[in-house]
Protein backbone atom coordinates (compact mmCIF):
# COMPACT_ATOMS: atom_id res chain seq x y z
CA UNK A 1 0.00 0.00 0.00
CA UNK A 2 2.82 2.40 0.84
CA UNK A 3 4.40 1.83 -2.57
CA UNK A 4 1.39 3.04 -4.51
CA UNK A 5 0.81 5.95 -2.12
CA UNK A 6 4.39 7.05 -2.72
CA UNK A 7 3.73 6.75 -6.43
CA UNK A 8 0.61 8.91 -6.05
CA UNK A 9 2.62 11.69 -4.40
CA UNK A 10 5.48 11.37 -6.87
CA UNK A 11 3.26 11.86 -9.89
CA UNK A 12 0.78 14.40 -8.50
CA UNK A 13 2.47 17.33 -10.27
CA UNK A 14 3.69 15.51 -13.37
CA UNK A 15 0.51 14.67 -15.24
CA UNK A 16 1.48 16.48 -18.42
CA UNK A 17 5.26 16.18 -18.27
CA UNK A 18 5.48 12.44 -18.83
CA UNK A 19 6.24 11.04 -22.26
CA UNK A 20 3.35 10.08 -24.53
CA UNK A 21 2.18 6.49 -24.33
CA UNK A 22 0.04 4.25 -26.43
CA UNK A 23 -3.00 6.00 -25.04
CA UNK A 24 -1.73 9.56 -25.58
CA UNK A 25 -3.05 12.59 -23.73
CA UNK A 26 -6.66 12.76 -22.51
CA UNK A 27 -9.12 13.86 -25.18
CA UNK A 28 -11.20 16.74 -23.73
CA UNK A 29 -14.03 15.93 -26.16
CA UNK A 30 -14.51 12.47 -24.65
CA UNK A 31 -16.62 11.85 -21.52
CA UNK A 32 -14.78 11.16 -18.31
CA UNK A 33 -14.16 7.57 -17.26
CA UNK A 34 -16.25 6.99 -14.15
CA UNK A 35 -14.65 4.90 -11.41
CA UNK A 36 -16.00 3.12 -8.34
CA UNK A 37 -13.26 2.58 -5.74
CA UNK A 38 -13.54 -0.55 -3.60
CA UNK A 39 -10.91 -0.48 -0.83
CA UNK A 40 -11.32 -1.12 2.89
CA UNK A 41 -8.20 0.80 3.96
CA UNK A 42 -9.23 4.43 4.41
CA UNK A 43 -5.72 5.86 3.84
CA UNK A 44 -5.34 4.05 0.55
CA UNK A 45 -8.83 4.98 -0.57
CA UNK A 46 -8.45 8.66 0.24
CA UNK A 47 -5.10 8.79 -1.52
CA UNK A 48 -6.64 7.33 -4.68
CA UNK A 49 -9.59 9.73 -4.55
CA UNK A 50 -7.29 12.73 -4.21
CA UNK A 51 -5.11 11.61 -7.08
CA UNK A 52 -8.00 10.88 -9.44
CA UNK A 53 -9.23 14.45 -8.85
CA UNK A 54 -6.07 15.68 -10.55
CA UNK A 55 -6.89 13.75 -13.72
CA UNK A 56 -9.01 15.47 -16.35
CA UNK A 57 -10.42 12.27 -17.88
CA UNK A 58 -11.43 10.45 -14.68
CA UNK A 59 -14.19 10.89 -12.13
CA UNK A 60 -14.64 8.90 -8.92
CA UNK A 61 -18.39 8.42 -8.57
CA UNK A 62 -18.38 6.25 -5.46
CA UNK A 63 -16.37 4.62 -2.69
CA UNK A 64 -17.03 1.23 -1.10
CA UNK A 65 -15.39 -0.43 1.89
CA UNK A 66 -16.92 -3.91 1.59
CA UNK A 67 -17.77 -6.34 -1.16
CA UNK A 68 -21.48 -5.94 -0.52
CA UNK A 69 -21.22 -2.15 -0.80
CA UNK A 70 -19.38 -2.64 -4.10
CA UNK A 71 -22.29 -4.69 -5.46
CA UNK A 72 -24.88 -2.17 -4.28
CA UNK A 73 -23.00 0.91 -5.52
CA UNK A 74 -22.15 -0.67 -8.87
CA UNK A 75 -25.83 -1.44 -9.48
CA UNK A 76 -26.86 2.09 -8.49
CA UNK A 77 -24.06 4.14 -10.08
CA UNK A 78 -23.21 2.00 -13.12
CA UNK A 79 -19.57 3.16 -13.29
CA UNK A 80 -17.37 2.46 -16.29
CA UNK A 81 -14.74 0.75 -14.14
CA UNK A 82 -14.70 -0.79 -10.66
CA UNK A 83 -11.26 -0.71 -9.04
CA UNK A 84 -11.61 -3.76 -6.81
CA UNK A 85 -9.56 -4.79 -3.81
CA UNK A 86 -9.79 -8.53 -3.06
CA UNK A 87 -9.44 -9.02 0.68
CA UNK A 88 -12.55 -7.16 1.83
CA UNK A 89 -14.80 -7.47 4.88
CA UNK A 90 -18.36 -8.86 4.68
CA UNK A 91 -17.86 -10.18 1.13
CA UNK A 92 -14.55 -10.65 -0.67
CA UNK A 93 -13.60 -9.11 -4.01
CA UNK A 94 -13.96 -12.38 -5.92
CA UNK A 95 -17.58 -12.85 -4.85
CA UNK A 96 -18.36 -9.17 -5.42
CA UNK A 97 -16.83 -9.26 -8.90
CA UNK A 98 -18.81 -12.35 -9.87
CA UNK A 99 -22.06 -10.69 -8.82
CA UNK A 100 -21.29 -7.39 -10.53
CA UNK A 101 -20.32 -9.05 -13.81
CA UNK A 102 -23.39 -11.29 -13.75
CA UNK A 103 -25.79 -8.37 -13.35
CA UNK A 104 -23.86 -5.62 -15.19
CA UNK A 105 -21.51 -7.26 -17.73
CA UNK A 106 -20.69 -3.89 -19.32
CA UNK A 107 -18.98 -2.70 -16.13
CA UNK A 108 -15.22 -3.33 -16.27
CA UNK A 109 -13.60 -4.71 -13.12
CA UNK A 110 -9.90 -4.17 -12.45
CA UNK A 111 -8.49 -6.07 -9.48
CA UNK A 112 -6.04 -4.08 -7.36
CA UNK A 113 -4.36 -6.29 -4.77
CA UNK A 114 -1.31 -6.11 -2.54
CA UNK A 115 -0.58 -9.75 -3.37
CA UNK A 116 -0.56 -12.01 -6.40
CA UNK A 117 -1.74 -15.22 -4.73
CA UNK A 118 -2.57 -18.02 -7.14
CA UNK A 119 -6.06 -18.60 -5.78
CA UNK A 120 -6.84 -14.87 -5.90
CA UNK A 121 -5.62 -14.52 -9.48
CA UNK A 122 -7.57 -17.52 -10.73
CA UNK A 123 -10.60 -16.60 -8.64
CA UNK A 124 -10.79 -13.03 -9.93
CA UNK A 125 -10.30 -14.00 -13.56
CA UNK A 126 -12.82 -16.83 -13.27
CA UNK A 127 -15.27 -14.36 -11.69
CA UNK A 128 -14.99 -12.18 -14.80
CA UNK A 129 -12.45 -9.50 -13.87
CA UNK A 130 -11.10 -7.68 -16.92
CA UNK A 131 -7.68 -7.05 -15.42
CA UNK A 132 -5.41 -7.62 -12.42
CA UNK A 133 -2.96 -5.08 -10.96
CA UNK A 134 -0.71 -5.17 -7.94
CA UNK A 135 -0.65 -2.23 -5.54
CA UNK A 136 3.03 -1.73 -6.32
CA UNK A 137 2.01 -0.43 -9.76
CA UNK A 138 3.07 3.08 -10.80
CA UNK A 139 0.25 5.63 -10.89
CA UNK A 140 0.58 6.32 -14.61
CA UNK A 141 0.51 2.59 -15.37
CA UNK A 142 -2.68 2.24 -13.36
CA UNK A 143 -4.33 5.01 -15.37
CA UNK A 144 -3.23 3.37 -18.61
CA UNK A 145 -4.62 0.03 -17.43
CA UNK A 146 -8.01 1.61 -16.68
CA UNK A 147 -8.06 3.32 -20.08
CA UNK A 148 -7.22 0.01 -21.71
CA UNK A 149 -10.16 -1.71 -20.01
CA UNK A 150 -12.48 1.14 -20.94
CA UNK A 151 -11.41 0.65 -24.55
CA UNK A 152 -12.40 -2.99 -24.44
CA UNK A 153 -9.00 -4.48 -23.63
CA UNK A 154 -7.65 -6.49 -20.72
CA UNK A 155 -4.65 -5.94 -18.48
CA UNK A 156 -2.47 -8.24 -16.40
CA UNK A 157 0.37 -7.01 -14.23
CA UNK A 158 3.63 -8.52 -15.58
CA UNK A 159 4.19 -10.37 -12.29
CA UNK A 160 0.68 -11.80 -12.46
CA UNK A 161 1.12 -12.83 -16.09
CA UNK A 162 4.39 -14.54 -15.18
CA UNK A 163 2.69 -16.44 -12.37
CA UNK A 164 -0.12 -17.55 -14.66
CA UNK A 165 2.44 -18.75 -17.19
CA UNK A 166 4.25 -20.70 -14.49
CA UNK A 167 0.99 -22.30 -13.39
CA UNK A 168 0.21 -23.35 -16.95
CA UNK A 169 3.68 -24.79 -17.48
CA UNK A 170 3.38 -26.73 -14.25
CA UNK A 171 0.02 -28.07 -15.35
CA UNK A 172 1.37 -29.05 -18.76
CA UNK A 173 4.21 -30.94 -17.09
CA UNK A 174 1.71 -32.85 -15.01
CA UNK A 175 -0.35 -33.65 -18.06
CA UNK A 176 2.58 -35.27 -19.85
CA UNK A 177 2.82 -37.72 -16.97
CA UNK A 178 -0.84 -38.67 -17.05
CA UNK A 179 -1.90 -41.86 -18.79
CA UNK A 180 -5.66 -41.36 -18.58
CA UNK A 181 -7.65 -39.30 -21.05
CA UNK A 182 -9.98 -36.46 -20.12
CA UNK A 183 -12.91 -38.76 -20.89
CA UNK A 184 -11.72 -41.31 -18.36
CA UNK A 185 -11.12 -38.55 -15.83
CA UNK A 186 -14.63 -37.21 -16.30
CA UNK A 187 -16.10 -40.67 -15.82
CA UNK A 188 -14.26 -40.97 -12.49
CA UNK A 189 -16.03 -37.91 -11.04
CA UNK A 190 -19.43 -38.29 -9.45
CA UNK A 191 -22.18 -35.75 -10.13
CA UNK A 192 -21.57 -34.17 -6.73
CA UNK A 193 -17.81 -33.96 -7.34
CA UNK A 194 -18.44 -32.29 -10.70
CA UNK A 195 -20.71 -29.76 -8.97
CA UNK A 196 -17.99 -29.00 -6.41
CA UNK A 197 -15.39 -28.74 -9.20
CA UNK A 198 -17.63 -26.28 -11.06
CA UNK A 199 -17.84 -24.02 -8.01
CA UNK A 200 -14.08 -24.28 -7.41
CA UNK A 201 -13.48 -23.13 -10.99
CA UNK A 202 -15.74 -20.14 -10.38
CA UNK A 203 -13.50 -19.02 -7.53
CA UNK A 204 -15.72 -20.05 -4.61
CA UNK A 205 -14.25 -20.82 -1.20
CA UNK A 206 -15.04 -24.07 0.63
CA UNK A 207 -17.51 -22.21 2.85
CA UNK A 208 -19.30 -20.73 -0.16
CA UNK A 209 -19.46 -24.15 -1.81
CA UNK A 210 -20.91 -25.63 1.39
CA UNK A 211 -23.59 -22.93 1.45
CA UNK A 212 -24.43 -23.30 -2.24
CA UNK A 213 -24.74 -27.09 -2.13
CA UNK A 214 -26.21 -27.28 1.39
CA UNK A 215 -23.33 -29.39 2.67
CA UNK A 216 -21.19 -29.22 5.80
CA UNK A 217 -17.77 -27.62 5.52
CA UNK A 218 -16.12 -30.93 6.40
CA UNK A 219 -17.99 -32.72 3.60
CA UNK A 220 -16.88 -30.11 1.07
CA UNK A 221 -13.25 -30.45 2.18
CA UNK A 222 -13.54 -34.21 1.70
CA UNK A 223 -14.91 -33.75 -1.83
CA UNK A 224 -12.10 -31.34 -2.66
CA UNK A 225 -9.47 -33.85 -1.52
CA UNK A 226 -11.07 -36.58 -3.63
CA UNK A 227 -11.22 -34.28 -6.67
CA UNK A 228 -7.54 -33.34 -6.38
CA UNK A 229 -6.61 -37.00 -6.07
CA UNK A 230 -8.71 -38.10 -9.05
CA UNK A 231 -7.42 -35.29 -11.28
CA UNK A 232 -3.80 -35.93 -10.21
CA UNK A 233 -3.26 -32.28 -9.31
CA UNK A 234 -1.78 -30.63 -6.24
CA UNK A 235 -4.14 -27.75 -5.52
CA UNK A 236 -7.41 -26.00 -6.37
CA UNK A 237 -5.77 -23.73 -8.96
CA UNK A 238 -4.53 -26.69 -11.00
CA UNK A 239 -7.90 -28.41 -10.63
CA UNK A 240 -9.72 -25.33 -11.95
CA UNK A 241 -7.29 -24.94 -14.84
CA UNK A 242 -7.64 -28.60 -15.82
CA UNK A 243 -11.42 -28.51 -15.51
CA UNK A 244 -11.70 -25.55 -17.88
CA UNK A 245 -9.11 -26.76 -20.38
CA UNK A 246 -10.43 -30.32 -20.64
CA UNK A 247 -14.10 -29.46 -20.51
CA UNK A 248 -14.80 -31.36 -17.31
CA UNK A 249 -17.44 -28.83 -16.24
N, C-alpha and C positions, 0 to 999 in steps of 0.2 A: 504494500500500500504506500509506503514511504517513497518508493522509487517513482511511482506515477505522480505523486504529489510534487516531488521535486521537479519532474518533467513539466508539470503544469506551471510552476513558478518560472522555470527556465524559459518557457516559450510564450509567456503572457504578453511580452512586448515585441515579439518577433513574427507576428502573423504574416506580414507582407514582406519580410526580408529574406525568407527562405527561398531556395531555388524552386522553380516550377517542377511539378510532378506530372504523372500521367493524368491526373484530374485537373490540373491547372488551377487558376484562381477562381473564387466563387463568382458565379454569374448573377449579377443583381437582378436580372429579369426573371430568374427562376424562383419559385416559392421556397421558403426555408424548409429544411429537413427537421421535422418534429421528432423529439426524442423523449422517451420515458425512461428515467433512471431508476434502476432497482438495485439498491445497495443498503445493507443494514448498518454499516459503519457511518455515523453522522459526519465525521471529519472528511472521509473520502467523498461522500455524497455532496457536501457543501463545496469542496474543492472543485469537483466536476461541474457543478452548477455555475460557479463563478467563472470558470474558464470558458464554458459554452457561451456565456453572455458576451464574451469578447469576439465571438465568431459571427460574421454577418450572415452566414447561410445555415445557421442552426438555431433551434429554439427548444428549450426544455419545457415541455408542457405538463410534466408531472413527476413526482418523486414517490417511490414506494420503498418500504423497509422490509416487507415480507413477501413471500411468494403469492399469498392470497391477495394482498393489496395489488400486486403486479397484474394479476388476472382481472381484478375489478377495474383498475384504472385503464388497462389496455382496452377493455370492452367499452368503457365510457369515453375515453379520449381518442381512440383510434390513431395512435402515433405512427409515424413512418417506421421508426426503429425503436426497439426496446433494448436498452443496454442492461444485460441481465447478469447479476452476480449468481453464484451457484449455491453456496452454503448460506442459506437464509433461514430465519426462524419461521415457525408455523407451517410453511410449505417450501420445499427446496426449489432451486431454479430449474431443475430438470422437469419436475412435475408442473411447475408454472408454465414453462415453455411449451410442454405438450398440450396443455389446455389452451393457451393463447393461439397456438398454430392450428389447433383443431377448430376453433371458433372464428378466428380471424387470420386465415392463411396469407393475406396480403401484408400483414405486419411482419417486418423483418426482425429477427432476434439475433443479437450479437452477444455471445457469452463473454463475460469479463471476469476472470478468476485469478486468484493469487497463485493457484497451483494448476498443474497439468496432469492430474491423476487420470489413469487409464479409464476407470469406471465413469469419471465425470465427463471426459471427452466423448466416449462412446454414448453415454447417456444423453448428453446434450444434442449430439448430432442425430441420434435415433429419435429424439423428441421433436426434431425439425428445426433446430437452430441453423441459421444461415451463415454463422461464422463463430470463431472461437479465438479470443485474445487473452493474453496474460496481462496482469496488472503492471508488469515491468515494461510494457510497451511505451514508446515515445508518444507524446501528445499528438504530434502531426501524423504519425502512423495510425493512431486511433481514428482521427478525423477521416483519413483516406479510406480506412476500412469501412467506416459508416457510409461514406459516399459510394463505395463500391457496392455495398449491399443495397443501397437505395437505387442504384442503377441496374439491379437485377443479378449482381454477381455474388460470389461467396468469398470468405476470407478465413484462412487458418494461419495462426501464428507459426512462424518457422519451427519453433520448438515443438509445437503441437503436431505439425505435419510430420516432423521427424519421428515423433513417438508413434504416430499412426503407421508410418512406414515400417518401423521396427516391429510393431504388433503384427502387421501383415506378413512380414518376412518370417517371423516366428511361427505364424500359423501355417505358412506354406511349407516350412521345414517339417512341421508335424504331419502335414498331409502326405508328404512323400514317404513317411514311415507307416502310413495306414494301409491295410490290406483290404478293408471293407469299402464298398461303394456307398454313395450317399443314400441309395435306395435301401440297402441293408441297414444303414444307420437309422433311417426313418422308421423302418419296420420294428426296430428295437425299442422305440419310444412309445410309451402308452399315451392315450389321449390326454390324460392329466399332465404327464410330463411335457407333452407338446404345448399344452396351455401355459405351463410354467415357463417354458423356454420362450414362448411368444412374449410374455410379459417381461422376461429378462432382457430380451432384445429391444424392448421399448424403453429400457432404462429404469424400470421399476425396482425398488428395494425389496428385500424379503418381506418386510412388514406390509408394504403396499400390495405385494402379490397375495399375502395371506388375507388381507382385507377384500381384495377383488374376488378371490376364489372361495372365500368363506372357510379358510383353513387355519389351523394353528400355526404359529411361527415355527415351532419345531418340525411340523410336518413339511412346511415349505423348505426348510433347510435340508431335510432328508431328501426331498425331490431334487433339489439343486445338486446335492452330492451325487445322486444317481445319474443325473443328466451329464455332469462333468465326466463321470466314469465311462458312461456309454459313448460319449462323443470323443473320448480320448484327448481331452483338453485339460488345462491346468486351472483356468479361472473363468469367471462369468464373461469377461471381455472376449476371450477366444470362443466361448460357446455362442455368444451373440453374433460374432463375425462369421462363424461357420454356419450358423442357422440361416443367416441372410444369404450368404454366398451359395450354399447348396440347396436352397429352397426348402428347408425343413419346416418352415412355418408359413 
